[in-house]
Amino acid sequence: MDRPRKALFISFDAVALSGITVEATKIAIRLCKENIRCYLDLGYDIKIDKGNFGRAYSREETSALCHHFTLVRHDAIRQVAGYTPDNLKYLHDRLITRSPPAHSMTEKKLLAETKKMANAVADKLWQKWTELDIDYLIIENGTLPDNIIFTRALYLAIARYGKDKQAGRFVLWRDHDLMWNSESTSSRYGAAPWPHAVKPRPSPYITYVTLNQALAARLSAWCQHQAEIGVLRNTYCFDSGRPRKPLRQLYQLQPQDKIIARTTRLIPAKRLDRDIYLLHALNRALIDRHQPYRVYLMIAGDPREDPEHVATLMQLISALKLTPYVIFFGAVNHDFMEQHADAITIQDIYEACDLVSFLTAWDYDSYGNPVGEAISHQRCYIATRYEYYHEVYGQYGFEGELMDISAENDNLPDADFIQRVAALLEDDARRAAIAARNYQKGKSLLSDDIFRQIFHVS
């Protein structure tokens, strides 16, 4: 019997549960059906700002992932001289954000150091891939210059491994986020043109993709069109059919009560404070009008990623006297990542809700999965008009109540937006009609049939 083929996912995200790992899991499920065994490195030793460098995977962090991946680490890279969090941060600050900029001689010395380290790291990568006997690589967010040493090392190791294996295009290099759309207003990666960031380069082994055409065009221009950049959208399941848990009954909500679902990471850039202020305004209006029902906010997200921010949100909820109207689930998995039948999933929350909310910051999201998930679950959505909303959803005619924001004006919901959301919540027939139209459009544009294009998976 032929041995099973093997695919290794390498994430630059350094987070166990995020949009990137959710999308990776969708691909892994399809690959596993084709007898392709999937491995995953979460990137704890790649992206250092999450504070996970050298920390072992915990059972809680990886319980959902281990059913679809064998979790691995490129542990040996920590043995490379100079490959430490402090030195990686120093090199990033001098060469990428240039804060402060290095003098020319110092810069030349630092660049030589990065290249030397990259060669040593590449050897460790090649050794790991050879040990695992990998057939396919999926690189997630490798172009972001969080760790240019590791990115350089990837290119070196891919070239060597591809030659050794006499491989074709065995690498899918997938950029979800790039410098110009990842927290650009905070200058997280400094200013263009990022002279020391590692650009996509032509390779007989690599297929480059990003999430939408606008990003693909800009990435292609940035690398002087030396590499061909394709588009691979995020995709969604439109035919679940799984029985749902009766969350409304479990939490003793009345049939006329309304639910807004918010299922994103609990970090400042996702702007959950907007939902809290919106919830306060909606319920205040209902009380003033002596209405018998209330609006509830169901929140799913891992509180351990940014405990300080979560504490701030909880204080805001308490200060606005919203505690009875906020149902906080903590970290919740998608159906396809949850193996415990009694556990609540993201899909259970969508089934219970009347609206899905995605009031994200202007420059943080290049796709916006909750909008696509609302569409595939026949639920209406509300969202900000974030930078890439039109590119991903708006231009195709998807309908939702949108909060106008910009890089300069990224504030709280105004009276007009609050009124529009209130009107949508009160009109059950309108919500049903919008959700049905979005669902029909989404089946052709956002269906997970696209996976048949990857590695010849049917």
C-alpha positions as CSV (number, residue, x, y, z in Angstrom):
1,M,0.0,0.0,0.0
2,D,1.3,3.5,-0.9
3,R,2.1,5.6,2.1
4,P,-0.3,8.5,2.9
5,R,0.8,11.8,1.5
6,K,1.6,14.5,4.0
7,A,0.9,18.2,4.2
8,L,2.5,20.7,6.6
9,F,0.9,24.0,7.5
10,I,3.1,26.7,8.9
11,S,1.3,29.7,10.4
12,F,2.9,33.1,11.1
13,D,-0.1,33.9,13.3
14,A,1.0,32.4,16.6
15,V,-2.6,32.0,17.7
16,A,-4.3,28.6,18.2
17,L,-7.8,29.7,17.2
18,S,-8.1,32.5,14.7
19,G,-9.5,33.0,11.2
20,I,-6.3,31.6,9.8
21,T,-6.5,28.3,11.7
22,V,-10.2,28.1,10.9
23,E,-9.4,28.4,7.2
24,A,-6.4,26.0,7.5
25,T,-8.7,23.5,9.1
26,K,-11.2,23.7,6.2
27,I,-8.4,22.8,3.8
28,A,-7.1,20.1,6.1
29,I,-10.5,18.4,6.3
30,R,-10.6,18.1,2.5
31,L,-7.0,16.9,2.3
32,C,-7.6,14.2,4.9
33,K,-10.5,12.9,2.8
34,E,-7.9,12.4,0.1
35,N,-5.7,10.4,2.5
36,I,-3.4,13.3,3.0
37,R,-2.1,13.6,6.6
38,C,-1.9,17.1,7.9
39,Y,0.6,18.7,10.2
40,L,0.5,22.2,11.7
41,D,3.1,24.5,13.3
42,L,1.1,27.3,15.0
43,G,4.1,29.7,14.7
44,Y,4.8,30.2,18.4
45,D,8.5,30.4,17.5
46,I,8.0,32.6,14.5
47,K,5.9,35.5,15.5
48,I,7.1,36.8,18.9
49,D,4.6,39.5,19.8
50,K,2.1,37.0,21.1
51,G,4.5,36.0,23.9
52,N,4.4,32.3,23.0
53,F,8.0,31.8,21.9
54,G,9.3,28.5,23.2
55,R,6.0,27.8,25.1
56,A,4.6,24.3,24.7
57,Y,1.2,23.8,23.2
58,S,-1.4,23.4,25.9
59,R,-4.2,20.9,25.7
60,E,-6.8,23.6,25.9
61,E,-5.4,25.6,23.0
62,T,-5.1,22.7,20.7
63,S,-8.1,20.4,21.6
64,A,-10.0,21.4,18.5
65,L,-7.0,21.3,16.2
66,C,-5.7,17.9,17.1
67,H,-8.6,16.1,15.4
68,H,-7.5,17.4,12.0
69,F,-3.8,18.1,12.5
70,T,-0.7,16.5,14.1
71,L,0.7,19.5,15.9
72,V,4.4,19.9,15.4
73,R,7.1,22.5,16.1
74,H,10.3,23.4,14.3
75,D,11.9,23.3,17.7
76,A,15.5,23.2,16.5
77,I,15.4,26.8,15.2
78,R,15.6,28.0,18.8
79,Q,19.1,26.5,18.8
80,V,20.3,28.9,16.2
81,A,22.7,31.5,17.6
82,G,20.9,34.8,17.9
83,Y,17.4,33.4,17.3
84,T,15.9,34.8,20.5
85,P,12.9,37.0,21.1
86,D,15.0,40.0,22.2
87,N,17.2,39.8,19.1
88,L,14.3,39.1,16.7
89,K,12.5,42.2,18.1
90,Y,15.7,44.3,17.8
91,L,16.2,43.3,14.2
92,H,12.5,43.9,13.4
93,D,12.6,47.4,15.0
94,R,15.7,48.4,13.1
95,L,15.0,46.9,9.7
96,I,11.2,46.8,9.3
97,T,9.6,49.5,11.4
98,R,12.9,51.5,11.4
99,S,12.2,52.8,14.9
100,P,14.8,54.1,15.3
101,P,16.4,53.7,11.8
102,A,19.8,52.1,11.8
103,H,22.8,53.9,10.4
104,S,24.0,52.6,7.0
105,M,26.9,50.6,8.3
106,T,24.9,49.2,11.2
107,E,22.1,48.3,8.7
108,K,24.5,46.5,6.5
109,K,25.8,44.5,9.5
110,L,22.3,43.7,10.6
111,L,21.3,42.5,7.1
112,A,24.4,40.2,7.0
113,E,23.3,38.8,10.4
114,T,19.8,38.1,9.2
115,K,21.1,36.2,6.2
116,K,23.5,34.2,8.2
117,M,20.8,33.2,10.7
118,A,18.3,32.5,7.8
119,N,20.8,30.0,6.4
120,A,21.0,28.2,9.7
121,V,17.3,28.2,10.3
122,A,16.8,26.9,6.7
123,D,18.9,23.9,7.6
124,K,16.6,23.1,10.5
125,L,13.5,23.5,8.4
126,W,14.9,21.2,5.7
127,Q,15.8,18.6,8.4
128,K,12.3,18.7,9.9
129,W,10.5,18.4,6.5
130,T,12.9,15.5,5.5
131,E,12.2,13.8,8.8
132,L,8.4,14.1,8.3
133,D,8.7,13.3,4.6
134,I,6.4,16.2,3.7
135,D,4.7,16.3,0.3
136,Y,3.0,19.6,0.5
137,L,3.6,22.9,2.3
138,I,1.0,25.5,3.1
139,I,2.5,28.8,4.4
140,E,0.0,31.1,6.1
141,N,0.9,34.8,6.1
142,G,4.5,34.3,5.3
143,T,5.0,37.6,3.5
144,L,4.2,39.8,6.6
145,P,7.6,40.9,7.9
146,D,7.0,39.8,11.5
147,N,10.1,37.6,11.2
148,I,12.1,38.2,8.0
149,I,14.7,35.6,9.1
150,F,12.2,32.8,9.1
151,T,10.7,34.0,5.8
152,R,14.2,34.1,4.2
153,A,14.8,30.6,5.6
154,L,11.5,29.3,4.1
155,Y,12.6,30.3,0.6
156,L,16.0,28.7,1.1
157,A,14.6,25.5,2.5
158,I,11.8,25.3,-0.1
159,A,14.4,25.5,-2.9
160,R,16.6,22.8,-1.4
161,Y,13.8,20.5,-0.4
162,G,12.0,20.9,-3.8
163,K,15.2,20.0,-5.6
164,D,15.8,17.0,-3.4
165,K,12.3,15.7,-3.9
166,Q,12.2,16.6,-7.6
167,A,8.9,18.2,-6.7
168,G,6.5,20.4,-8.7
169,R,4.6,23.2,-7.2
170,F,4.3,21.6,-3.7
171,V,3.9,24.9,-1.8
172,L,0.8,27.0,-1.4
173,W,1.9,30.4,-0.1
174,R,-1.3,32.1,1.2
175,D,-1.2,35.7,2.4
176,H,-4.2,36.6,4.4
177,D,-2.9,39.9,5.5
178,L,-0.2,42.3,4.2
179,M,1.6,45.4,5.4
180,W,-0.8,47.9,3.8
181,N,-3.9,46.4,5.3
182,S,-2.8,45.0,8.7
183,E,-3.2,47.8,11.2
184,S,-1.8,50.3,8.8
185,T,-3.0,53.3,10.7
186,S,-0.9,52.2,13.7
187,S,2.2,51.8,11.5
188,R,2.7,48.3,12.9
189,Y,5.1,47.5,10.1
190,G,6.4,51.0,9.5
191,A,6.1,52.8,6.2
192,A,6.3,51.7,2.6
193,P,8.2,50.5,0.7
194,W,9.6,48.2,3.4
195,P,13.0,47.7,1.7
196,H,14.0,44.8,3.9
197,A,10.8,42.8,3.9
198,V,11.1,39.6,1.8
199,K,9.1,39.9,-1.4
200,P,7.5,37.0,-3.2
201,R,9.9,35.6,-5.7
202,P,9.6,33.4,-8.8
203,S,9.9,29.7,-7.8
204,P,9.1,26.5,-9.6
205,Y,7.8,25.2,-6.3
206,I,5.5,27.9,-5.0
207,T,1.9,28.9,-5.9
208,Y,1.1,32.4,-4.4
209,V,-2.4,33.3,-3.4
210,T,-4.1,36.0,-1.4
211,L,-7.7,36.7,-0.4
212,N,-9.0,39.2,-2.9
213,Q,-8.1,40.8,-6.2
214,A,-7.2,44.2,-4.8
215,L,-4.6,42.6,-2.5
216,A,-3.3,40.4,-5.2
217,A,-2.8,43.3,-7.6
218,R,-1.0,45.4,-4.9
219,L,1.2,42.4,-3.9
220,S,2.1,41.8,-7.5
221,A,3.1,45.4,-8.0
222,W,5.1,45.4,-4.8
223,C,7.2,42.5,-6.0
224,Q,7.6,44.1,-9.5
225,H,5.4,41.4,-11.0
226,Q,8.2,38.9,-10.6
227,A,5.8,36.4,-9.1
228,E,2.3,35.5,-10.2
229,I,-0.3,36.1,-7.5
230,G,-3.6,34.3,-7.5
231,V,-6.8,34.7,-5.5
232,L,-8.1,32.0,-3.1
233,R,-11.2,33.2,-1.2
234,N,-12.3,32.1,2.2
235,T,-15.2,29.7,1.8
236,Y,-18.1,28.4,3.8
237,C,-20.4,25.4,4.1
238,F,-23.9,26.1,2.9
239,D,-25.4,22.7,3.8
240,S,-24.7,21.8,7.5
241,G,-27.9,20.0,8.6
242,R,-26.5,19.4,12.0
243,P,-29.0,19.5,14.9
244,R,-28.7,22.7,16.9
245,K,-28.8,23.4,20.7
246,P,-31.7,25.5,21.8
247,L,-29.8,28.4,23.2
248,R,-32.8,30.7,23.6
249,Q,-34.4,28.2,25.8
250,L,-31.2,27.4,27.7
251,Y,-30.8,31.0,28.6
252,Q,-34.5,31.6,29.2
253,L,-35.0,34.2,26.6
254,Q,-38.5,35.1,25.4
255,P,-39.6,34.4,21.8
256,Q,-39.8,38.1,21.1
257,D,-36.3,38.9,22.4
258,K,-33.6,39.6,19.8
259,I,-30.1,38.3,19.7
260,I,-27.0,39.8,18.1
261,A,-24.1,37.4,17.8
262,R,-20.4,38.5,17.9
263,T,-17.9,35.7,17.2
264,T,-14.5,37.2,16.8
265,R,-11.2,37.4,18.6
266,L,-11.4,39.5,21.7
267,I,-8.7,42.1,20.8
268,P,-8.9,45.9,20.5
269,A,-8.9,45.9,16.7
270,K,-12.1,43.9,16.5
271,R,-13.9,46.8,18.3
272,L,-16.3,44.9,20.5
273,D,-16.8,48.1,22.4
274,R,-19.0,49.2,19.5
275,D,-21.4,46.3,20.0
276,I,-21.6,47.1,23.7
277,Y,-22.5,50.7,23.1
278,L,-25.0,49.6,20.4
279,L,-26.6,47.1,22.8
280,H,-27.0,49.9,25.4
281,A,-28.6,52.3,22.9
282,L,-31.0,49.6,21.5
283,N,-32.2,48.5,25.0
284,R,-32.4,52.1,26.2
285,A,-34.8,52.9,23.3
286,L,-36.9,49.8,24.1
287,I,-37.2,50.8,27.7
288,D,-38.1,54.4,26.8
289,R,-40.9,53.0,24.4
290,H,-42.1,50.6,27.1
291,Q,-41.5,47.6,24.8
292,P,-41.7,44.2,26.5
293,Y,-38.7,42.6,24.8
294,R,-34.9,43.2,24.9
295,V,-31.8,42.8,22.8
296,Y,-29.1,40.3,23.9
297,L,-25.5,40.1,22.8
298,M,-24.0,36.6,22.5
299,I,-20.2,36.8,22.5
300,A,-17.7,34.1,21.6
301,G,-14.0,34.5,21.8
302,D,-11.0,33.4,23.8
303,P,-10.5,35.7,26.8
304,R,-6.9,34.5,27.3
305,E,-5.5,36.2,24.2
306,D,-5.8,39.7,25.7
307,P,-7.0,39.5,29.3
308,E,-6.5,43.2,29.9
309,H,-8.8,44.1,27.0
310,V,-11.4,41.6,28.1
311,A,-11.3,43.1,31.6
312,T,-11.9,46.6,30.0
313,L,-14.9,45.3,28.1
314,M,-16.4,43.7,31.2
315,Q,-16.0,46.9,33.1
316,L,-17.8,48.7,30.3
317,I,-20.6,46.2,30.3
318,S,-21.0,46.6,34.0
319,A,-20.8,50.4,33.9
320,L,-23.6,50.5,31.3
321,K,-25.7,48.0,33.4
322,L,-25.8,45.5,30.6
323,T,-24.7,42.4,32.4
324,P,-28.2,40.7,32.2
325,Y,-28.1,41.2,28.4
326,V,-24.7,39.9,27.6
327,I,-24.1,36.1,27.3
328,F,-20.4,35.4,27.1
329,F,-19.4,31.9,26.0
330,G,-15.6,32.2,26.0
331,A,-13.7,30.2,23.4
332,V,-16.1,28.4,21.1
333,N,-15.3,26.1,18.1
334,H,-16.9,25.7,14.8
335,D,-18.8,22.5,14.1
336,F,-16.0,21.1,12.0
337,M,-13.5,21.7,14.8
338,E,-15.6,20.5,17.8
339,Q,-15.5,16.8,18.7
340,H,-17.7,16.9,21.8
341,A,-21.3,16.5,21.0
342,D,-22.5,18.4,24.1
343,A,-20.3,21.5,23.4
344,I,-21.9,24.7,22.1
345,T,-20.5,25.7,18.7
346,I,-20.3,28.9,16.6
347,Q,-23.1,27.5,14.4
348,D,-25.3,27.0,17.5
349,I,-24.9,30.7,18.2
350,Y,-25.7,31.7,14.6
351,E,-28.8,29.5,14.7
352,A,-30.1,31.3,17.8
353,C,-29.3,34.8,16.7
354,D,-31.2,37.4,14.7
355,L,-28.2,39.3,13.5
356,V,-24.4,38.6,13.1
357,S,-22.3,41.6,14.0
358,F,-18.9,42.5,12.6
359,L,-18.0,46.1,13.6
360,T,-14.3,45.7,13.1
361,A,-11.7,48.4,12.8
362,W,-11.0,50.1,9.4
363,D,-7.7,48.5,8.7
364,Y,-7.6,45.2,10.5
365,D,-9.5,42.7,8.3
366,S,-8.8,41.8,4.7
367,Y,-11.7,39.4,4.5
368,G,-14.2,39.4,7.3
369,N,-15.2,35.8,8.0
370,P,-18.3,36.6,10.2
371,V,-20.0,38.3,7.3
372,G,-19.5,35.2,5.1
373,E,-20.6,32.9,8.0
374,A,-23.8,35.0,8.4
375,I,-24.5,34.6,4.7
376,S,-24.0,30.9,4.7
377,H,-26.2,30.5,7.8
378,Q,-29.0,32.6,6.3
379,R,-28.6,35.3,8.9
380,C,-28.6,39.0,8.4
381,Y,-25.4,40.9,9.3
382,I,-24.4,44.3,10.4
383,A,-20.8,45.5,9.8
384,T,-18.5,48.4,9.4
385,R,-17.6,49.6,6.0
386,Y,-14.1,48.5,6.7
387,E,-11.3,49.0,4.1
388,Y,-11.9,45.7,2.2
389,Y,-15.6,45.3,2.8
390,H,-16.6,46.4,-0.7
391,E,-13.8,44.3,-2.4
392,V,-14.9,41.1,-0.6
393,Y,-18.7,41.6,-0.2
394,G,-20.1,44.9,-1.3
395,Q,-19.3,44.7,-5.0
396,Y,-21.2,41.5,-5.3
397,G,-24.5,42.9,-4.0
398,F,-24.5,41.3,-0.5
399,E,-26.8,43.3,1.8
400,G,-26.3,44.4,5.4
401,E,-26.7,47.5,7.5
402,L,-23.3,49.2,7.4
403,M,-21.6,51.6,9.7
404,D,-19.6,54.2,7.8
405,I,-16.0,54.5,9.0
406,S,-12.7,55.5,7.6
407,A,-9.0,55.6,8.6
408,E,-9.6,59.1,10.1
409,N,-13.1,58.4,11.6
410,D,-13.2,54.9,13.2
411,N,-15.3,55.7,16.2
412,L,-18.5,54.5,17.9
413,P,-21.9,53.9,16.2
414,D,-23.8,57.1,15.5
415,A,-27.6,57.7,15.9
416,D,-28.3,56.9,12.2
417,F,-26.6,53.5,12.4
418,I,-28.3,52.7,15.7
419,Q,-31.7,53.5,14.3
420,R,-31.1,51.4,11.2
421,V,-30.1,48.4,13.3
422,A,-33.1,48.9,15.5
423,A,-35.4,49.0,12.5
424,L,-33.9,45.8,11.0
425,L,-34.3,44.0,14.3
426,E,-38.0,44.9,14.4
427,D,-38.7,43.7,10.9
428,D,-38.6,39.9,10.9
429,A,-39.9,39.7,7.3
430,R,-37.3,42.1,6.0
431,R,-34.5,40.2,7.7
432,A,-35.7,36.9,6.3
433,A,-35.8,38.3,2.8
434,I,-32.3,39.8,3.0
435,A,-30.9,36.6,4.4
436,A,-32.5,34.5,1.6
437,R,-31.1,36.8,-1.1
438,N,-27.6,36.8,0.5
439,Y,-27.7,33.0,0.8
440,Q,-28.5,32.5,-2.9
441,K,-25.7,34.8,-4.0
442,G,-23.3,33.3,-1.5
443,K,-23.8,29.7,-2.7
444,S,-22.2,30.5,-6.0
445,L,-19.5,32.9,-4.7
446,L,-18.5,31.6,-1.3
447,S,-19.2,27.8,-1.4
448,D,-16.4,25.5,-0.3
449,D,-16.5,23.8,-3.8
450,I,-13.4,26.0,-4.4
451,F,-11.3,23.4,-2.6
452,R,-11.4,21.1,-5.6
453,Q,-8.8,23.5,-7.1
454,I,-6.3,22.7,-4.3
455,F,-3.9,19.8,-4.8
456,H,-6.5,18.2,-7.1
457,V,-8.9,17.6,-4.2
458,S,-12.4,16.6,-5.4
